[in-house]
Amino acid sequence: MGRFTTATNTTEEYNPRIAILRADEEGTRGFPARVNLYSLKDPSAGDFTPEPYQEFIFDSFRKLTYAQGFGNNLLQAGDLQGRSMRVGAPRVARITDHFQPQVVLAMPPMHVDYVQIDGASQPAVVNFSVITSTFNATYNTAQTQTDQSSATDTTSFSWARAESIGGKFKATVPFVQSIEGSTKNSWEQTNNRTVSENYNTYATTKFDASTTTVFSDVVWFTQSDFNVYYYPVLGQTVCPQATPNCAPAEQQPLYAVTSGPSQTTEYAGAGTTQEWYQPVQMPGNVFSYPWDQEQLEDNFGGDLVQLSQGRAFYTDGISGSYAATWSSGQGQTQTAGTTSTHSFKTQNSLTVGTPGLDKAESGASVTATFDYGKSTSVATLNTSTTSLGASTGVVGTRPSTFRNPGLYQYLFQPFVYGETLTEGTVQQDLQPNVDIATHGFVLADFVANPTAAAAGAWWARSPYTQYIDVGLNRPNIWASISENPFSTNLPPECLPKSGSTTESQCMIGRVPNPQDLWTSQFYWMRGLLVTVDGFDGPQRTRAVEGDTVYLQARVYNYSLKTMAPGTEVHAAFYRQPWDPQMSMPLGTSVLIEDMVVSDANGNHTIPAFNSPTYDVHGHQLPNWVLASAAFDTTGLGGRYFIFWVVVWAQDAQGRLVPELPGHGLTAKPGVVTGIGEVPLEMVTVTYQSTEQTQTTSFTNNVGFLKQAFYVALPTERPVSISEGRVKLQLQSLTVTPSKVAPNQQVVVRADVVTKGTAVDGVAVALVDEATKQIVDMDLLAHIKAKGKHKIAMPYETSSCGTHKLRVVVAPGTAVQKAKTTSLTVDCKPQH
């Protein structure tokens, strides 16, 4: 069965015929071959009766034997409905341990800082609006049981324009509109009627989307393996999506693609526990948030589709609620559903394993490696469908106890978004009975603006207008101290939880501890994006020696002050060898590059928050820029690294520009051998809430990504956790100290050991047994054969009594290992 014609363009020209191979009798020496073609009577009316069309006799063809010519029935089962096309043996790409979000619920914009306020003689830690118990957000689901929302994996199909360059197989998005109509129909029907029916048998996972935020976003996300089959469509080439009228030399072979996820694990947890989740905003700093809707959408590359827009509010003294109800529901309960493709969004997706080409079941050989970062066609493949429990959208409360609204109030406004369909996607799936259909992950987010018309009077004359504040995104620099009663003289670091009680929520800064870098939350950074062989694609934790590793860091101006002409903002990128067996640096840091940042107009400065700075297209520039650097991994195989960044501003004469007091450096850092040598500006602060005096720093100029990166030797074969020969053990689980005061940090340590082969992409979760919430998660890029990787996870709570913690290695897999430990929080009676 096939189409024996030269027509190439449209479905109407698709005329399937039946070819029968037979032979004429001619003596005993053999039988000459002939082919009889039959057309179909009227396919459009459903009449597929064969009718004689044409006959070909092949006199010069070799003679058939009797068995070939007459001994067998040469009319084989064919596709009489034209669902076939000629394809070659597939190349199979295995993408292991890929993380991406399904649903994101951002926390409301809160502000706390070390700054001088009205009536104060010097700076202090000031809590402006952090009241997490009564200033929060949640998806307002009609029911709160754990199974009111669901997610289901799915198979998918698409197209690719593929080529091999330098021994690497790259599959990009083709100009889909140019693919022959008959070919499109064949592939779609093959997947809908064969692949989907036989292989799309995934179980549905239930989850609860009604979780309420605290001092972090809440993220529902998946970890999964992804298998992609690339079938070459024989004899067909295609142009790239971006240049549909490309020259013949630019055309590359067309591939039909089908896919399916496997080994999927569903998680929910605080965004601050997931290093790969790297939004633009930072908990506790309103200057990190977009100030209007345009900025919010630009933060995601303009790929958002608005599902809801709430009313704007201020952090005033009026208690009440706020909401962003579904735009199409007019306040009524609606079910929102989304179809997710394999995410290539750098700021919120991560591939821990090493994507590679495998042999197909037919035994097709593989001679190339997989250029995953540039294979953008992967992002057109669906991975799952998600349905949120029926809800009215996002709701939250706003207390009446914000700090002096007349001076310090600021605007905030909620939105809910989906994502636009990835360019080149051809399949769209949704679960049934969905009222609001979208794509990608569902995102509830906020804008915040202390420069809005009705903002408090202090902002316009605050130190933020007098000093710049160059910094990085450091989401864990603040610790919350709650349940501290004060009858009078409320300390500046505290706010009442509500107007009817004297209980307070107090905020204190974390102290830098470069001697135990992995657990020093002061240094933990977001907005440091690590990719391989290009700036695009998911974040990565592993490269192969010879690859180029690319680093991008968001550098902010957390102020209302415009930088003076001639100012240069610098970002110095470092890599440091890391010892996974001890969870500590190994040797000195190596400077990758000290580079000068540039905004969209080529200026070496960063605009102030909501400044009148625009690009050539008239778009207002954000108060952050992306600095970037790269390094070649040649000669670095078999080693682990961590990455860190330090930023500062200098004037036209090369002198350090002063920053907001307590927020900068004491000198230009120069080239240093470790993060502890960066000259932080130190201050002495007394917290009345704890009666403690500390010498510490509120500098936000330096940070490191708490994710070890592995450079594999060229001879190493990637090994996924899903392979049956992987064997893991969890050893030496401890918690120190085991008895603490409320809000005092403990560290949970353990060894993850491989008893046989090496393994890539091992997730380790620390779970609070009382709440069943993930407290922290580490992703181990690689554990060597018979090797050990030490984990160290900090934990703190204000809740009194005994707390049981569980460490889970490779959760949701056949080789999962878990152990528990406990600690006691000793709450002494208040006097």
ZAMARGU-4260 file (C-alpha; in steps of 0.2 Angstrom, whole numbers, plus 5000, padded with zeros to 4 digits):
<rodrens>
0) 5000/5000/5000 | 5007/5017/4996 | 5006/5033/4985 | 5014/5030/4968 | 5013/5047/4961
5) 5024/5063/4960 | 5011/5074/4969 | 5019/5081/4985 | 5009/5095/4992 | 4991/5093/4998
10) 4979/5081/5006 | 4969/5082/4990 | 4983/5075/4979 | 4985/5060/4991 | 4979/5045/4980
15) 4984/5029/4989 | 4985/5013/4978 | 4988/4995/4980 | 5003/4987/4972 | 5003/4968/4969
20) 5019/4959/4965 | 5016/4943/4954 | 5024/4934/4940 | 5020/4926/4923 | 5024/4908/4919
25) 5038/4906/4907 | 5046/4888/4907 | 5057/4881/4920 | 5070/4894/4921 | 5060/4906/4931
30) 5046/4918/4931 | 5047/4937/4925 | 5040/4949/4938 | 5026/4961/4936 | 5017/4974/4947
35) 4998/4977/4946 | 4992/4994/4953 | 4975/4996/4959 | 4967/5012/4964 | 4953/5014/4977
40) 4935/5017/4970 | 4930/5032/4981 | 4940/5035/4997 | 4931/5051/5001 | 4915/5042/5003
45) 4922/5027/5012 | 4922/5015/4997 | 4939/5007/4997 | 4935/4994/4984 | 4951/4990/4973
50) 4949/4994/4954 | 4963/4990/4941 | 4974/5005/4937 | 4990/5001/4929 | 5002/4986/4926
55) 5021/4986/4924 | 5031/4971/4918 | 5049/4970/4923 | 5058/4959/4909 | 5075/4964/4915
60) 5072/4960/4933 | 5078/4944/4940 | 5067/4929/4938 | 5057/4924/4953 | 5056/4906/4959
65) 5040/4896/4958 | 5038/4898/4977 | 5041/4917/4975 | 5030/4919/4960 | 5015/4907/4964
70) 5019/4897/4980 | 5014/4912/4992 | 5000/4924/4992 | 5009/4940/4988 | 4994/4951/4993
75) 4999/4956/5010 | 4989/4966/5023 | 4990/4984/5018 | 4984/5001/5024 | 4969/5004/5014
80) 4965/5020/5022 | 4982/5028/5018 | 4989/5029/5036 | 5006/5024/5030 | 5022/5033/5025
85) 5040/5026/5022 | 5051/5029/5037 | 5068/5022/5041 | 5074/5014/5058 | 5073/5027/5072
90) 5086/5036/5082 | 5081/5035/5100 | 5085/5049/5112 | 5084/5045/5131 | 5082/5060/5142
95) 5084/5056/5160 | 5079/5065/5176 | 5070/5080/5169 | 5062/5092/5182 | 5049/5105/5177
100) 5034/5113/5186 | 5015/5109/5183 | 5008/5122/5195 | 5016/5137/5203 | 5009/5148/5217
105) 5019/5163/5221 | 5019/5171/5238 | 5013/5189/5240 | 5026/5202/5239 | 5033/5206/5256
110) 5047/5217/5261 | 5061/5216/5275 | 5078/5224/5274 | 5092/5232/5284 | 5088/5250/5281
115) 5086/5267/5290 | 5068/5272/5292 | 5059/5287/5298 | 5064/5292/5316 | 5078/5280/5317
120) 5096/5286/5320 | 5104/5272/5310 | 5099/5257/5300 | 5091/5241/5307 | 5082/5226/5302
125) 5065/5232/5298 | 5050/5221/5294 | 5038/5230/5283 | 5026/5217/5278 | 5031/5199/5282
130) 5016/5192/5291 | 5016/5175/5283 | 5002/5168/5294 | 4989/5181/5288 | 4997/5188/5272
135) 4997/5173/5260 | 4990/5165/5244 | 4981/5149/5239 | 4971/5141/5225 | 4953/5143/5231
140) 4948/5125/5227 | 4930/5120/5231 | 4937/5104/5241 | 4953/5102/5250 | 4956/5084/5250
145) 4972/5077/5243 | 4965/5070/5227 | 4955/5085/5220 | 4968/5089/5207 | 4977/5077/5195
150) 4991/5074/5183 | 4992/5061/5169 | 5008/5057/5158 | 5004/5056/5140 | 5012/5050/5123
155) 5015/5063/5110 | 5020/5065/5092 | 5028/5079/5082 | 5040/5083/5068 | 5059/5088/5067
160) 5072/5094/5055 | 5087/5085/5059 | 5105/5086/5055 | 5122/5079/5061 | 5136/5092/5063
165) 5153/5087/5070 | 5146/5070/5076 | 5131/5077/5085 | 5113/5074/5080 | 5102/5090/5082
170) 5083/5090/5079 | 5076/5107/5078 | 5058/5114/5074 | 5054/5112/5055 | 5042/5123/5045
175) 5028/5112/5049 | 5016/5120/5036 | 5027/5114/5022 | 5026/5095/5026 | 5015/5086/5014
180) 4997/5084/5019 | 4997/5065/5016 | 5012/5063/5027 | 5004/5074/5041 | 4989/5063/5041
185) 4998/5047/5040 | 5008/5051/5056 | 4994/5058/5066 | 4983/5043/5062 | 4997/5031/5067
190) 4999/5040/5084 | 4981/5042/5087 | 4976/5024/5082 | 4991/5014/5086 | 5004/5023/5098
195) 4991/5031/5109 | 4979/5016/5110 | 4993/5004/5114 | 5005/5014/5125 | 4996/5029/5132
200) 4991/5019/5147 | 4998/5030/5161 | 4990/5030/5178 | 4983/5047/5185 | 4992/5055/5200
205) 4981/5064/5212 | 4987/5079/5222 | 4981/5094/5233 | 4982/5111/5225 | 4975/5120/5240
210) 4991/5123/5249 | 4994/5140/5256 | 5010/5150/5254 | 5022/5154/5269 | 5039/5163/5265
215) 5041/5155/5248 | 5032/5151/5232 | 5024/5133/5232 | 5029/5123/5217 | 5020/5106/5211
220) 5033/5098/5199 | 5038/5082/5191 | 5054/5072/5189 | 5053/5060/5174 | 5063/5051/5161
225) 5058/5055/5143 | 5060/5044/5127 | 5060/5052/5110 | 5059/5041/5094 | 5065/5050/5078
230) 5060/5041/5062 | 5068/5048/5046 | 5054/5051/5033 | 5063/5044/5018 | 5066/5056/5003
235) 5059/5071/5012 | 5068/5087/5017 | 5061/5103/5026 | 5066/5121/5030 | 5068/5127/5048
240) 5053/5136/5056 | 5061/5153/5056 | 5065/5153/5037 | 5051/5144/5028 | 5058/5149/5011
245) 5076/5143/5014 | 5088/5138/5000 | 5088/5120/4995 | 5106/5118/5003 | 5098/5123/5019
250) 5085/5110/5019 | 5088/5095/5031 | 5080/5078/5032 | 5062/5077/5039 | 5059/5066/5054
255) 5043/5060/5061 | 5044/5060/5081 | 5035/5051/5094 | 5038/5051/5113 | 5033/5045/5130
260) 5038/5049/5148 | 5043/5035/5160 | 5048/5034/5178 | 5038/5049/5183 | 5038/5056/5201
265) 5026/5070/5207 | 5032/5082/5220 | 5026/5097/5229 | 5036/5109/5240 | 5043/5126/5243
270) 5052/5134/5229 | 5066/5140/5240 | 5071/5121/5242 | 5073/5118/5223 | 5088/5125/5216
275) 5082/5123/5198 | 5067/5134/5201 | 5074/5152/5198 | 5061/5165/5196 | 5065/5183/5195
280) 5057/5188/5211 | 5065/5185/5228 | 5056/5182/5245 | 5056/5198/5256 | 5061/5211/5243
285) 5048/5221/5233 | 5062/5228/5222 | 5064/5211/5214 | 5046/5210/5208 | 5039/5216/5192
290) 5031/5233/5194 | 5017/5230/5181 | 5009/5217/5171 | 5020/5221/5156 | 5036/5218/5166
295) 5029/5202/5173 | 5025/5195/5156 | 5042/5200/5149 | 5051/5191/5163 | 5044/5175/5155
300) 5049/5180/5137 | 5031/5185/5133 | 5026/5167/5133 | 5011/5169/5145 | 4993/5169/5142
305) 4982/5178/5155 | 4969/5168/5164 | 4965/5180/5178 | 4968/5197/5184 | 4964/5203/5202
310) 4961/5220/5208 | 4976/5230/5214 | 4978/5233/5233 | 4990/5242/5245 | 4998/5235/5261
315) 4987/5247/5270 | 4979/5245/5288 | 4963/5237/5281 | 4961/5219/5284 | 4952/5209/5271
320) 4955/5197/5257 | 4960/5199/5239 | 4957/5187/5224 | 4961/5184/5206 | 4946/5175/5199
325) 4946/5166/5182 | 4943/5178/5168 | 4930/5167/5160 | 4921/5161/5175 | 4915/5178/5182
330) 4919/5172/5200 | 4911/5155/5198 | 4920/5139/5202 | 4929/5132/5186 | 4941/5118/5182
335) 4957/5123/5174 | 4967/5111/5164 | 4984/5112/5155 | 4994/5102/5143 | 5013/5102/5147
340) 5026/5100/5134 | 5044/5095/5138 | 5050/5111/5145 | 5065/5120/5138 | 5063/5136/5148
345) 5080/5139/5156 | 5074/5148/5172 | 5062/5134/5178 | 5067/5117/5170 | 5082/5106/5173
350) 5089/5090/5166 | 5100/5081/5178 | 5105/5066/5168 | 5115/5066/5151 | 5103/5065/5136
355) 5110/5053/5123 | 5105/5042/5108 | 5102/5024/5111 | 5099/5009/5099 | 5082/5006/5093
360) 5074/4989/5095 | 5077/4986/5077 | 5096/4987/5080 | 5099/5003/5071 | 5117/5008/5074
365) 5120/5025/5082 | 5136/5035/5077 | 5132/5052/5084 | 5129/5060/5101 | 5113/5070/5105
370) 5114/5089/5104 | 5100/5090/5117 | 5102/5109/5121 | 5100/5114/5102 | 5086/5100/5099
375) 5072/5112/5101 | 5059/5100/5093 | 5060/5091/5110 | 5050/5106/5117 | 5035/5102/5105
380) 5032/5085/5113 | 5018/5084/5126 | 5023/5075/5143 | 5007/5077/5154 | 4990/5084/5156
385) 4985/5092/5173 | 4968/5097/5180 | 4966/5108/5195 | 4952/5105/5207 | 4937/5116/5203
390) 4941/5133/5210 | 4937/5152/5209 | 4955/5156/5205 | 4968/5162/5218 | 4963/5170/5234
395) 4973/5177/5249 | 4971/5187/5265 | 4979/5204/5269 | 4981/5209/5288 | 4979/5226/5296
400) 4996/5225/5304 | 5008/5231/5291 | 5020/5244/5296 | 5013/5262/5296 | 5004/5262/5280
405) 5005/5281/5278 | 5023/5279/5276 | 5027/5262/5270 | 5012/5255/5260 | 5015/5248/5242
410) 5004/5241/5229 | 5002/5223/5225 | 4991/5214/5212 | 4988/5196/5208 | 4987/5187/5191
415) 4985/5169/5185 | 4993/5164/5169 | 4996/5149/5157 | 5009/5148/5144 | 5008/5150/5125
420) 5009/5134/5114 | 5027/5130/5110 | 5030/5134/5092 | 5030/5119/5081 | 5018/5109/5093
425) 5005/5099/5083 | 4997/5089/5096 | 4985/5096/5109 | 4978/5085/5123 | 4967/5090/5138
430) 4958/5080/5151 | 4939/5080/5149 | 4927/5092/5157 | 4940/5106/5158 | 4932/5123/5159
435) 4948/5133/5156 | 4961/5126/5144 | 4979/5132/5143 | 4996/5126/5140 | 5012/5124/5150
440) 5012/5126/5169 | 4999/5136/5178 | 5007/5151/5186 | 4999/5162/5200 | 5010/5178/5202
445) 5011/5196/5208 | 5017/5213/5204 | 5023/5225/5217 | 5026/5243/5216 | 5032/5255/5230
450) 5032/5269/5218 | 5013/5268/5214 | 5003/5284/5215 | 4996/5280/5233 | 5012/5272/5240
455) 5018/5278/5257 | 5027/5294/5258 | 5043/5286/5264 | 5048/5277/5248 | 5051/5294/5238
460) 5064/5300/5251 | 5070/5284/5258 | 5089/5278/5257 | 5084/5268/5241 | 5083/5285/5232
465) 5100/5290/5238 | 5111/5274/5235 | 5112/5260/5222 | 5110/5242/5228 | 5119/5230/5216
470) 5114/5212/5221 | 5110/5195/5217 | 5094/5184/5221 | 5097/5176/5238 | 5080/5169/5243
475) 5086/5162/5260 | 5095/5176/5268 | 5080/5179/5281 | 5075/5168/5295 | 5058/5170/5303
480) 5056/5170/5322 | 5038/5169/5327 | 5027/5167/5342 | 5037/5181/5352 | 5025/5191/5363
485) 5028/5210/5366 | 5016/5220/5375 | 5025/5237/5371 | 5039/5244/5361 | 5038/5232/5346
490) 5056/5229/5339 | 5058/5235/5321 | 5061/5217/5315 | 5044/5212/5321 | 5026/5215/5316
495) 5010/5209/5325 | 5002/5194/5317 | 4985/5202/5319 | 4977/5216/5328 | 4969/5206/5341
500) 4985/5198/5349 | 5002/5203/5355 | 5011/5189/5346 | 5023/5194/5333 | 5032/5188/5317
505) 5050/5194/5318 | 5064/5193/5304 | 5082/5191/5307 | 5096/5190/5294 | 5107/5174/5292
510) 5125/5175/5296 | 5138/5170/5283 | 5148/5155/5286 | 5160/5151/5272 | 5168/5137/5282
515) 5152/5126/5280 | 5147/5133/5263 | 5134/5120/5258 | 5123/5123/5274 | 5126/5142/5274
520) 5110/5149/5268 | 5116/5166/5268 | 5126/5162/5252 | 5112/5152/5243 | 5108/5160/5226
525) 5095/5159/5213 | 5096/5167/5195 | 5112/5157/5191 | 5108/5147/5176 | 5119/5133/5170
530) 5118/5126/5153 | 5129/5116/5141 | 5134/5120/5123 | 5123/5136/5123 | 5113/5148/5133
535) 5096/5140/5129 | 5088/5124/5135 | 5085/5117/5152 | 5098/5119/5166 | 5110/5105/5167
540) 5120/5097/5181 | 5132/5087/5170 | 5143/5089/5155 | 5155/5078/5145 | 5173/5083/5144
545) 5175/5094/5129 | 5158/5102/5131 | 5157/5121/5134 | 5147/5126/5150 | 5138/5142/5150
550) 5133/5152/5165 | 5121/5167/5166 | 5118/5177/5182 | 5104/5190/5185 | 5111/5205/5193
555) 5099/5218/5200 | 5099/5236/5206 | 5088/5234/5221 | 5085/5253/5223 | 5076/5269/5216
560) 5093/5277/5211 | 5099/5279/5193 | 5117/5275/5191 | 5129/5289/5187 | 5136/5290/5169
565) 5152/5281/5167 | 5147/5268/5180 | 5152/5250/5176 | 5144/5235/5184 | 5155/5220/5185
570) 5151/5202/5188 | 5165/5189/5191 | 5161/5171/5189 | 5171/5157/5198 | 5171/5138/5197
575) 5178/5129/5212 | 5182/5110/5213 | 5170/5101/5225 | 5172/5085/5235 | 5156/5076/5235
580) 5162/5063/5248 | 5164/5077/5261 | 5152/5090/5254 | 5165/5104/5254 | 5177/5114/5242
585) 5192/5105/5236 | 5206/5117/5231 | 5205/5135/5226 | 5192/5144/5216 | 5196/5148/5197
590) 5190/5164/5189 | 5180/5160/5174 | 5178/5178/5169 | 5176/5196/5176 | 5164/5204/5164
595) 5156/5220/5163 | 5137/5219/5161 | 5126/5228/5148 | 5108/5232/5147 | 5097/5231/5132
600) 5104/5248/5126 | 5122/5243/5128 | 5125/5253/5144 | 5136/5245/5157 | 5124/5250/5171
605) 5107/5243/5178 | 5092/5254/5178 | 5083/5258/5194 | 5067/5250/5199 | 5053/5257/5188
610) 5065/5270/5180 | 5060/5279/5163 | 5073/5268/5154 | 5067/5261/5137 | 5074/5250/5123
615) 5073/5254/5105 | 5056/5246/5104 | 5049/5257/5117 | 5049/5243/5131 | 5053/5248/5148
620) 5069/5240/5154 | 5068/5229/5171 | 5080/5233/5185 | 5090/5218/5182 | 5102/5212/5168
625) 5109/5195/5163 | 5128/5193/5165 | 5136/5178/5156 | 5152/5168/5155 | 5157/5151/5148
630) 5172/5139/5150 | 5179/5124/5141 | 5178/5108/5150 | 5193/5100/5141 | 5205/5092/5154
635) 5192/5093/5168 | 5184/5076/5166 | 5180/5066/5181 | 5178/5081/5192 | 5164/5090/5202
640) 5163/5109/5203 | 5152/5122/5211 | 5149/5140/5204 | 5148/5156/5212 | 5147/5175/5207
645) 5152/5192/5215 | 5145/5208/5208 | 5150/5226/5211 | 5149/5244/5203 | 5164/5255/5200
650) 5164/5273/5193 | 5173/5280/5178 | 5190/5281/5188 | 5188/5262/5193 | 5183/5266/5211
655) 5171/5256/5220 | 5154/5265/5220 | 5146/5265/5238 | 5130/5256/5240 | 5115/5256/5252
660) 5123/5256/5270 | 5127/5238/5275 | 5123/5231/5258 | 5139/5232/5248 | 5158/5227/5248
665) 5172/5236/5257 | 5183/5235/5242 | 5184/5229/5225 | 5186/5210/5226 | 5200/5207/5214
670) 5204/5189/5210 | 5201/5178/5226 | 5204/5160/5229 | 5187/5157/5238 | 5170/5164/5242
675) 5176/5168/5260 | 5188/5181/5254 | 5175/5192/5246 | 5176/5208/5257 | 5159/5209/5264
680) 5153/5225/5272 | 5150/5219/5291 | 5139/5227/5303 | 5134/5224/5321 | 5116/5222/5324
685) 5106/5219/5340 | 5089/5210/5339 | 5077/5215/5353 | 5066/5200/5349 | 5081/5187/5353
690) 5091/5199/5364 | 5106/5194/5354 | 5120/5205/5346 | 5128/5199/5330 | 5142/5205/5319
695) 5135/5200/5302 | 5132/5206/5284 | 5117/5211/5274 | 5128/5212/5258 | 5119/5204/5243
700) 5134/5205/5231 | 5139/5187/5232 | 5131/5170/5231 | 5133/5152/5225 | 5122/5139/5217
705) 5119/5125/5229 | 5121/5112/5215 | 5136/5102/5212 | 5141/5100/5193 | 5149/5085/5186
710) 5161/5084/5171 | 5161/5066/5164 | 5175/5058/5155 | 5172/5055/5137 | 5172/5036/5140
715) 5159/5036/5154 | 5142/5029/5149 | 5127/5039/5157 | 5118/5027/5169 | 5100/5032/5174
720) 5092/5027/5191 | 5079/5017/5181 | 5092/5004/5175 | 5090/4988/5185 | 5108/4986/5189
725) 5109/5002/5200 | 5110/4998/5219 | 5110/5012/5232 | 5112/5013/5251 | 5108/5026/5263
730) 5121/5026/5277 | 5127/5037/5293 | 5111/5047/5295 | 5113/5060/5309 | 5106/5076/5314
735) 5116/5089/5324 | 5113/5096/5336 | 5099/5084/5341 | 5091/5097/5354 | 5089/5115/5349
740) 5079/5131/5354 | 5065/5136/5342 | 5071/5142/5325 | 5089/5136/5328 | 5096/5127/5313
745) 5101/5109/5313 | 5109/5100/5299 | 5104/5083/5293 | 5119/5073/5286 | 5120/5056/5277
750) 5130/5046/5265 | 5122/5040/5248 | 5132/5025/5242 | 5132/5015/5226 | 5136/4997/5229
755) 5139/4993/5211 | 5139/5004/5195 | 5140/5023/5194 | 5123/5032/5193 | 5117/5049/5187
760) 5103/5060/5193 | 5099/5054/5211 | 5086/5065/5220 | 5087/5065/5239 | 5073/5073/5249
765) 5072/5078/5267 | 5053/5076/5273 | 5045/5082/5289 | 5035/5067/5294 | 5022/5078/5303
770) 5017/5088/5288 | 5023/5076/5274 | 5031/5092/5266 | 5048/5092/5258 | 5060/5103/5268
775) 5074/5102/5256 | 5080/5092/5241 | 5097/5089/5234 | 5100/5083/5216 | 5116/5072/5215
780) 5122/5074/5197 | 5133/5059/5198 | 5139/5046/5210 | 5154/5036/5204 | 5155/5017/5205
785) 5156/5011/5223 | 5157/5029/5227 | 5149/5040/5241 | 5141/5057/5240 | 5138/5066/5257
790) 5122/5076/5259 | 5120/5090/5271 | 5102/5098/5273 | 5098/5112/5285 | 5082/5112/5295
795) 5073/5124/5307 | 5056/5126/5315 | 5048/5136/5329 | 5036/5121/5334 | 5040/5114/5351
800) 5043/5095/5354 | 5050/5081/5345 | 5051/5081/5326 | 5054/5066/5315 | 5063/5069/5299
805) 5064/5056/5285 | 5078/5056/5271 | 5072/5048/5255 | 5085/5043/5241 | 5078/5041/5224
810) 5060/5044/5229 | 5047/5035/5218 | 5059/5023/5210 | 5062/5004/5212 | 5078/5007/5221
815) 5071/5020/5234 | 5079/5020/5251 | 5073/5029/5266 | 5078/5032/5285 | 5072/5042/5299
820) 5080/5053/5312 | 5073/5065/5325 | 5077/5081/5335 | 5069/5090/5349 | 5064/5108/5350
825) 5065/5114/5368 | 5053/5128/5371 | 5057/5136/5388 | 5042/5144/5397 | 5040/5163/5394
830) 5042/5174/5409
</rodrens>
